[in-house]
Amino acid sequence: MARIIEKINEGWDFEKQGEIIDINLPHTWNAQDGQTGPDMYYRGICTYRRQLKKPYLAGGQQVYIEFRGVNSSAVVRMNGKELTRHDGGYSTFRVNVTDALKDENMLEVLVDNAPNDRVYPQRADFTFYGGIYRDVYLIVTDPSHFDLDYYGGNGVRITPEIDGENAVVHFETYSVGEAEKIVVSVAGAGETELTLETIDGKTYGKGSVALRGVHRWDGLEDPYLYEATAVLYRDGMAVDAVTDCFGCREFRFDAKEGFFLNGRRYPLHGVSRHQDRLGVGNALTREMHEEDMDIILSMGANSIRLAHYQHDQYFYDLADEAGMVVWAEIPYITQHMENGRQNTLDQMRELITQCFNHPFQNRLLSIVCWGLSNEITASGNVTGDLMENHRLLNELCHQMDETRQTTMAHVFMLETDSPLIDIADIGSYNLYFGWYLGELSQNDSFFDEYHDRFPNRSIGFSEYGADANPKYQSAAPERGDYSESYQCIYHEHLLDCIENRPYLWATHVWNMFDFAADGRDEGGAHGLNQKGLVTIDRKLKKDAFYLYKAAWSSEPFIHLCGSRYVDRSE
């Protein structure tokens, strides 16, 4: 009895403040008011309902509902009975509904994005869209199946270990129910039967497959992927299977020479990305994710910081296929909350579990570091509780994943000798000299002084940018004028700054796309952060986009900067 997966995005009722409408998923109730600013969008509880017919079940089959993203807290009910609660708006979670099913059923999800003191994020420069804004699936499995209950993972973990021209690929599986055997195969390389051990009712499998003449995943130049299939047998029959892709690559961080991929220096010239769009909010389609990746690739970037939360698993897949190097992080941001410690740990467990093995598409080779927090001292001091929270997160990351580094994005006010910086393996700073304060040259001097003082620390440039409204042009651009002209001058200087500092392990422009920030009302726009190199509707590439394209892309092109400056009084 093979696993059955059915998308159930259609035919939902949505209730907000007593008003009920018919909708299809993905959906957010803040697609419009979340982009009007300042702070005018609805934050509270809304309800989603859907009739669900009981699927035909045989031989003890189990039924799960899988939610790929519900922001930010959810209560799931079936026929009025509460089955689970989930806190965290950016990760996958599942609920086993088997025992609650009748012939006809009412599935009900109460979604809450109201302020609280325990679920991150609560304070940040972006809109917290409410809703079931990613796909929902119904999954029917055999009673023996790869584990679907552990933090949204898929029960299969793949860890390649490269040794010169060859590699050994280690497999670990986690399953429930009886397992006669589990066989893992790698297309074109062979197969192995895993060694099984049952502990507390769960079966753990381990084994490996050798790759001779390994074909490496090598960034943009050659993002090669292998395919592996894990098959679970019970009573002589294959009853569950997971087919995944994986890649083989080596990387390291050098405090003096930056990032290395497969033994060669590989400067990470990247951008940051928020997931929302004009009039759509965070309820993106796959085609929108694909367009975002195409735009980023066309500019010549080779790295993406997926800020400030876990992104759609499909976008991680796109990154792996394209050869993008990724920084992944949780939304532990701006304001430390003493009641939020457990939530940071839960969100990190979900991020690593789900991204180490993508659900149904195990690829995660693009990710090289786990982000513990972003600008967490922006609204408070470094306290003992904040330090302990970061130590626990750092330890958790290394317990779950021995292959990747941890990092943090520090707000520019944080002193470079703060003990907080020493917790993560590598670090990065968000600097806005030349925009919010100071002169452009202070970006250069900051990193030079930092590198001189801490030559053995790997340091990166995690955010830098200047807001620009393409309607604003100037013959004498200056800091704070929101003109497209100044944004281009700003980035021309910063591009020179980073290219002359090879020790920076990565640099990420803030931001690739304009994004909604409910608290903003500036630069001729409401509720919008305009630091993007591309507008929030993806229709207009600002002049600064082409500056980076000229520096990073090999594609020949001609672009005339200042072409929107039509009415020139001078």
C-alpha positions in Angstrom: 0.0 0.0 0.0 1.9 3.0 -1.3 1.7 6.4 0.3 -1.0 8.7 -1.1 -0.5 12.4 -1.2 -3.4 14.8 -2.2 -3.3 18.6 -2.2 -6.4 20.0 -0.5 -6.1 23.7 -1.3 -9.6 24.1 -2.7 -13.0 24.6 -1.1 -12.2 26.3 2.1 -14.4 28.7 4.1 -12.6 31.7 5.7 -14.1 33.6 8.6 -12.8 36.9 9.9 -14.7 38.9 12.5 -18.0 37.2 11.7 -17.8 37.5 7.9 -17.4 34.2 5.9 -16.2 33.9 2.4 -15.1 31.0 0.1 -11.4 30.9 -0.7 -8.7 28.6 -2.0 -5.3 28.2 -0.5 -2.7 29.6 -0.2 -4.3 32.6 1.5 -3.5 35.5 3.7 -6.0 38.0 5.2 -3.3 40.7 5.1 -2.6 40.7 1.4 -4.0 44.2 1.1 -4.0 45.8 4.6 -0.5 44.4 5.4 1.0 46.7 2.7 -0.7 50.0 3.6 1.2 51.0 6.8 1.7 52.2 9.3 0.4 49.4 11.6 -3.0 49.3 10.1 -3.3 45.6 9.3 -5.5 43.2 11.1 -3.7 41.0 13.7 -6.0 38.5 15.5 -7.7 35.2 15.1 -9.4 34.0 11.9 -10.8 30.6 11.1 -10.5 28.3 8.1 -12.9 25.4 7.6 -13.2 22.6 5.0 -15.4 19.6 4.6 -13.3 16.4 4.4 -14.6 13.1 3.2 -13.0 10.1 5.0 -10.6 8.4 2.5 -10.9 4.6 2.0 -8.6 3.0 4.6 -7.4 -0.6 4.6 -5.2 -2.5 7.0 -4.7 0.2 9.6 -3.6 2.9 7.3 -3.0 6.3 8.9 -4.1 9.8 7.7 -2.1 13.0 8.2 -2.9 16.6 7.4 0.3 18.5 6.4 0.5 22.3 6.7 3.5 23.8 4.9 3.0 27.2 6.6 0.4 28.8 8.9 1.3 32.2 10.4 1.8 32.4 13.2 0.0 30.1 15.6 -2.6 27.5 14.8 -5.1 25.3 16.5 -6.3 22.3 14.4 -9.7 20.7 15.1 -11.5 17.8 13.5 -15.3 17.6 14.1 -14.9 20.0 17.0 -12.1 18.1 18.8 -8.8 19.8 19.2 -6.0 17.7 17.8 -2.9 19.9 17.9 -1.4 23.4 18.4 1.5 24.8 16.6 3.5 28.0 17.2 5.7 29.3 14.5 4.5 30.7 11.1 7.2 29.5 8.7 7.6 25.8 9.0 5.8 22.6 8.1 3.8 20.7 10.7 1.5 17.7 10.6 -1.3 16.2 12.6 -2.5 12.6 12.6 -6.3 12.7 12.2 -7.0 9.0 11.8 -8.8 8.4 15.1 -10.9 11.5 14.8 -12.3 10.7 11.3 -15.9 10.0 10.6 -17.5 9.4 7.1 -18.0 13.2 6.7 -15.7 15.6 8.6 -15.2 19.2 9.3 -11.6 20.3 9.4 -11.1 23.6 11.3 -8.0 25.7 11.7 -7.9 28.7 14.0 -5.0 30.9 12.9 -3.7 33.7 15.1 -1.1 36.4 14.2 -1.9 38.7 17.2 0.9 40.1 19.4 2.2 37.9 22.3 5.3 37.5 24.3 6.3 33.9 23.4 6.2 33.3 19.6 8.8 34.9 17.3 8.8 37.3 15.5 7.0 40.1 17.4 9.1 43.2 16.5 10.7 43.4 13.1 10.8 45.6 10.0 8.4 43.4 8.0 4.7 42.5 8.0 3.5 39.4 9.9 0.9 38.2 7.4 -1.7 36.0 8.9 -3.2 32.9 7.2 -2.7 29.4 5.8 -0.4 30.8 3.2 1.3 27.7 1.9 -0.1 24.4 0.6 -2.0 21.8 2.6 -1.9 18.1 1.9 -3.7 15.0 2.9 -1.3 12.0 3.3 -2.4 8.4 3.7 0.3 6.0 4.8 0.6 2.3 5.7 0.8 1.7 9.4 4.5 1.1 8.8 5.9 4.3 7.3 8.8 6.7 7.5 8.3 9.0 10.5 6.0 12.0 9.8 5.6 13.1 13.4 9.1 14.4 14.2 9.2 18.2 13.6 7.8 18.1 10.1 10.7 15.9 8.7 10.3 13.0 6.3 12.2 10.3 8.2 15.2 10.1 5.9 18.5 11.8 6.5 21.4 11.8 4.0 25.0 12.9 4.8 27.6 12.6 2.0 31.3 12.3 3.1 33.8 13.1 0.4 37.2 11.5 0.3 39.2 12.8 -2.7 37.6 11.5 -5.9 35.2 9.3 -4.1 32.5 9.6 -1.5 30.5 7.6 1.0 26.9 8.5 1.4 25.5 7.8 4.9 21.8 7.1 5.3 19.7 7.3 8.5 16.0 6.5 8.5 13.3 6.9 11.2 10.1 4.9 10.9 7.1 3.7 12.8 5.4 0.4 12.8 6.9 -3.0 11.8 9.8 -2.9 9.3 11.1 -6.1 7.9 13.8 -4.3 6.0 14.7 -0.9 4.5 16.6 -0.7 1.3 18.3 2.5 0.1 19.5 2.9 -3.5 21.4 5.6 -5.3 20.6 5.9 -9.0 23.6 4.7 -11.0 25.7 3.8 -7.9 24.1 0.8 -6.1 22.0 0.0 -3.1 22.3 -1.2 0.5 20.0 -2.8 3.1 20.1 -0.8 6.3 20.9 -2.1 9.7 17.8 -1.8 11.8 17.3 -1.2 15.5 13.9 -0.8 17.3 13.8 1.6 20.3 10.6 2.6 22.1 8.4 1.4 19.2 10.4 3.3 16.5 12.8 1.7 14.0 16.1 3.4 13.2 18.1 2.4 10.1 21.7 3.0 9.2 23.8 2.2 6.2 25.9 3.7 3.4 26.5 3.6 -0.3 29.9 4.2 -2.0 30.2 6.7 -4.9 33.2 6.1 -7.1 34.4 9.2 -9.1 32.0 11.4 -7.2 30.3 14.2 -9.3 30.4 17.2 -7.0 27.7 19.9 -6.6 29.8 22.9 -7.5 27.7 26.1 -7.2 26.4 27.9 -10.2 28.9 26.2 -12.5 27.7 22.6 -11.9 24.9 22.1 -9.4 24.8 18.3 -9.9 22.3 16.3 -7.9 22.1 12.5 -7.2 18.8 10.7 -6.6 18.2 8.3 -3.8 15.2 6.2 -2.9 14.5 4.6 0.5 11.9 1.7 0.5 10.4 0.2 3.6 9.2 -3.4 3.5 6.7 -5.2 5.7 5.6 -8.8 5.2 7.6 -9.0 2.0 5.9 -6.0 0.5 7.1 -2.5 -0.2 4.7 -0.3 1.9 6.4 3.1 1.9 9.0 4.9 0.0 10.7 8.3 -0.1 12.6 9.5 -3.2 15.1 12.3 -2.6 17.9 14.2 -4.3 21.2 15.1 -2.7 24.5 16.6 -3.7 28.2 16.1 -2.7 30.3 19.1 -1.9 32.9 20.4 0.5 33.1 23.9 1.9 34.9 25.9 4.6 35.3 29.4 6.0 38.7 31.1 6.1 39.1 34.2 8.3 41.6 35.7 5.8 40.4 34.5 2.4 36.6 34.1 2.8 34.6 31.1 1.6 35.9 28.0 -0.1 33.8 25.5 -2.2 35.3 22.2 -3.2 38.8 23.4 -2.3 38.8 26.7 -4.2 38.1 30.2 -3.1 34.5 31.0 -4.0 33.5 34.6 -3.0 29.8 34.7 -2.0 28.2 37.7 -3.6 24.6 37.5 -2.5 21.3 39.1 -1.8 18.7 38.8 0.9 15.1 37.9 0.1 11.7 38.3 1.8 8.9 36.2 0.5 6.1 38.6 -0.1 4.6 40.4 -3.2 2.4 43.3 -4.0 -1.3 42.4 -3.5 -0.4 38.8 -2.7 1.4 39.1 0.6 3.2 35.8 1.5 0.7 33.5 -0.3 3.1 32.9 -3.2 2.6 30.4 -6.1 5.4 28.2 -7.3 5.6 30.3 -10.4 6.3 33.3 -8.3 9.1 31.5 -6.4 10.6 30.5 -9.8 10.4 34.1 -11.1 12.3 35.3 -8.0 15.0 32.7 -8.5 15.3 33.6 -12.2 15.7 37.3 -11.4 18.4 36.6 -8.8 20.3 34.4 -11.1 20.0 36.9 -14.0 21.8 39.5 -11.8 24.7 37.1 -11.2 24.3 36.5 -7.5 25.6 33.1 -6.2 24.3 33.3 -2.6 21.0 34.1 -0.9 20.3 34.9 2.7 16.7 33.7 3.3 15.6 36.3 5.8 14.3 36.3 8.5 12.6 32.9 8.8 12.2 29.5 7.2 11.2 29.9 3.6 9.0 27.7 1.4 10.7 24.3 0.9 10.2 24.7 -2.8 12.5 27.7 -2.8 15.3 25.7 -1.1 14.8 23.1 -3.9 15.2 25.8 -6.5 18.4 27.0 -4.7 19.9 23.5 -4.8 19.0 23.1 -8.5 20.5 26.5 -9.4 23.7 26.1 -7.4 22.9 28.9 -4.9 24.7 29.0 -1.5 22.1 29.7 1.2 22.1 31.2 4.7 19.0 29.8 6.5 17.7 31.3 9.8 14.9 31.5 12.3 12.9 34.6 13.2 14.7 35.3 16.5 14.9 39.0 15.8 15.0 42.5 17.2 13.6 41.8 20.6 14.6 39.0 23.0 11.6 37.7 25.0 12.3 35.6 28.1 9.1 33.7 27.5 10.1 32.9 23.9 13.1 30.6 24.6 11.2 27.3 23.9 9.8 28.8 20.7 13.3 29.6 19.3 14.5 26.0 20.1 11.4 24.5 18.5 11.7 26.7 15.4 15.4 25.8 15.0 14.6 22.0 15.4 12.0 22.4 12.6 14.3 24.4 10.4 17.1 21.9 10.6 14.9 18.8 10.5 13.0 20.0 7.5 15.8 21.5 5.6 18.3 18.7 6.3 15.9 16.6 4.4 13.3 18.4 2.4 9.9 16.8 2.5 9.8 14.5 -0.6 12.8 16.4 -2.1 15.9 15.9 0.0 18.5 18.4 -1.3 19.7 20.7 1.4 23.2 21.0 0.1 22.8 24.7 -0.7 22.6 25.7 3.0 26.0 26.3 4.6 25.1 27.9 7.8 22.3 28.2 10.4 21.4 31.7 11.5 20.8 31.9 15.3 19.3 35.4 15.3 19.2 38.8 13.6 19.8 42.2 15.3 18.6 40.7 18.5 20.1 43.5 20.6 18.4 46.3 18.5 15.8 46.9 21.3 17.7 45.8 24.4 21.0 45.0 26.1 23.0 41.7 26.1 21.5 40.0 29.2 22.3 36.7 30.8 19.0 35.2 29.6 19.7 36.3 26.0 23.2 34.8 26.2 21.9 31.5 27.5 19.2 31.4 24.8 22.0 31.7 22.1 24.2 29.2 23.7 21.4 26.6 23.8 20.5 27.4 20.1 24.2 27.0 19.1 24.5 23.7 21.0 21.3 22.4 19.4 22.5 23.2 15.9 25.7 21.3 16.4 23.9 18.4 18.0 21.5 18.1 15.0 24.0 18.9 12.3 27.8 18.4 12.6 28.4 19.5 9.0 27.4 23.2 9.1 28.4 26.4 10.8 26.3 28.7 13.0 26.2 32.4 12.4 24.5 35.6 13.6 23.6 38.9 12.0 24.6 41.7 14.4 23.1 45.1 14.5 25.7 47.8 13.8 25.4 49.2 17.4 26.7 46.0 18.9 30.2 46.4 20.1 32.7 44.2 18.3 34.1 42.9 21.6 30.7 41.8 22.9 30.7 38.2 24.3 27.6 37.5 22.2 29.7 37.5 19.1 31.8 34.6 20.4 28.9 32.2 20.6 28.4 31.4 16.9 31.1 29.8 14.7 31.1 32.7 12.3 29.6 36.2 12.3 28.2 38.9 10.2 27.3 42.6 10.6 24.3 44.7 9.3 25.8 48.1 8.5 24.0 51.1 7.1 26.7 53.8 7.1 25.8 56.2 4.2 22.1 55.6 4.6 20.7 55.8 8.2 23.8 57.5 9.5 27.4 58.5 8.8 29.4 58.4 5.6 29.8 55.6 3.1 33.5 55.3 3.9 32.7 54.2 7.4 31.6 50.8 6.0 35.2 50.3 4.8 36.8 51.5 8.0 34.5 49.4 10.2 35.6 46.1 8.5 39.2 47.1 8.3 39.3 47.8 12.0 37.4 44.7 12.8 39.7 42.5 10.7 42.8 44.1 12.2 41.5 43.5 15.7 40.1 40.0 15.2 42.1 38.5 12.3 41.1 34.9 13.2 37.3 35.6 13.1 35.3 34.9 10.0 33.2 38.0 9.4 30.6 38.7 6.7 28.4 41.7 5.6 24.9 40.5 6.2 22.9 43.6 5.3 23.6 46.9 3.6 21.2 49.0 1.5 19.5 52.3 0.8 15.8 53.0 0.1 14.9 54.1 -3.4 11.6 55.1 -5.0 12.1 55.0 -8.8 9.9 58.1 -9.1 12.5 60.1 -7.2 15.5 61.3 -9.3 18.1 63.9 -8.5 20.9 65.9 -10.2 22.6 66.1 -6.8 21.7 62.9 -4.9 22.4 62.7 -1.2 21.9 60.4 1.7 18.2 60.2 2.8 16.6 61.6 -0.4 15.1 58.2 -1.4 16.2 58.8 -5.0 17.1 56.0 -7.4 20.1 58.1 -8.2 21.5 58.0 -4.6 20.8 54.3 -4.3 23.0 53.7 -7.3 25.8 55.8 -5.9 25.5 54.0 -2.5 25.8 50.6 -4.1 28.6 51.6 -6.4 30.7 52.5 -3.3 29.6 49.3 -1.4 30.4 47.1 -4.4 33.9 48.5 -4.4 34.1 48.1 -0.6 33.3 44.4 -0.7 35.4 43.5 -3.7 38.5 45.0 -2.0 38.0 42.9 1.2 38.5 39.2 0.3 38.3 38.2 3.9 34.5 38.7 4.0 33.0 35.2 3.9 29.8 36.5 2.3 28.0 39.7 1.5 24.2 40.0 1.1 22.5 43.1 -0.3 19.5 44.3 1.6 17.3 43.6 -0.2 16.7 41.9 -3.5 13.0 43.0 -3.6 11.1 45.7 -2.0 8.9 44.2 0.8 6.0 45.2 3.0 6.9 46.7 6.4 3.7 47.8 8.2 5.4 50.4 10.3 6.9 52.5 7.5 5.5 55.6 5.8 8.3 57.3 4.0 9.9 57.9 0.6 6.6 58.4 -1.1 5.3 54.9 -0.2 3.1 53.5 2.6 4.0 50.3 4.4 7.0 49.6 2.2 10.7 49.0 2.7 12.2 50.3 -0.6 15.7 49.0 -0.3 15.1 46.4 -2.9 17.0 46.3 -6.2 13.7 45.3 -7.7 10.2 46.6 -6.9 7.8 44.5 -4.8 5.7 43.6 -7.9 8.9 42.4 -9.7 8.1 44.6 -12.7 10.9 47.2 -12.4 14.6 46.6 -11.9 16.2 49.7 -10.4 19.5 51.1 -11.7 21.5 49.5 -8.9 20.3 46.1 -10.1 22.3 46.6 -13.3 25.3 47.8 -11.3 25.5 44.3 -9.7 24.7 42.6 -12.9 27.6 44.3 -14.6 29.9 43.2 -11.8 28.7 39.6 -11.2 27.1 38.3 -14.4 28.9 37.2 -17.6 25.8 38.1 -19.7 26.5 41.0 -22.1 23.9 43.8 -21.8 23.5 47.6 -22.0 21.6 49.6 -19.5 21.3 53.4 -19.3 21.3 54.6 -15.7 19.2 57.6 -15.0 16.8 56.9 -17.8 13.8 57.6 -15.6 15.2 61.1 -14.8 13.1 62.7 -17.6 12.2 66.2 -16.3 15.6 67.7 -15.7 15.3 71.3 -14.6 19.1 71.8 -15.1 
